[in-house]
């Protein structure tokens, strides 16, 4: 694993880690599949997470390693959730979270971030930036949970994590992660529009039928 993680090449004056590049390219594929509401997004995200763990393994950045560990574990659960939905309804259902669900998700993310940051502070050797690492770790868990539930808001959660995680990765030499942020941003916006439109259509369809009747 260490030999793969240490493979690098230079492009446009930047040193690119091969594992970082491969993991992010697989992750981009998983993002596109998620946008299209394909169940295959989950095994692809699982693979991306596993590859990126090797990339970050010797980085002393537990937030990024933990983020990918969460991706791997949550991908298994999300895969099961989406397969069940497709079996029950024939398609993956997406919807807007309720205000209560949003409040609980935000509160749980804030509390979880504070708790994990406190744990990192207790063991300074684990992290150079406890708050950033905790935010990335817990934020990823929140985003994956929201995606598995089919909430449109999961796209906002991913943006919130990447706005901190990507510059943080670049600062520590993971340039490909940072360079792909523009592509991620475009795909996330496209995915958000797609899910938003789908959720609005599904929410208004029963009302339209009622008016017609």
Secondary structure, DSSP 8 states (H G I E B T S, - for coil): -HHHHH-EEEETTEEEEHHHHHHHHHHHHHHHHHHTT-THHHHHHHHHHHHHHHHHTTSSBHHHHHHHHHHHHHHHHHHHHHHHHHHHHSS---B---HHHHHHHHHHHHHHHHHHHHHHHHTGGGBSSHHHHHHHHHHHHHHHHHHHTTBTTHHHHHHHHHHHHHHHHHHTT-HHHHHTHHHHHHHHHHHHHHHHHHHHHHHHHHHHHHHH-
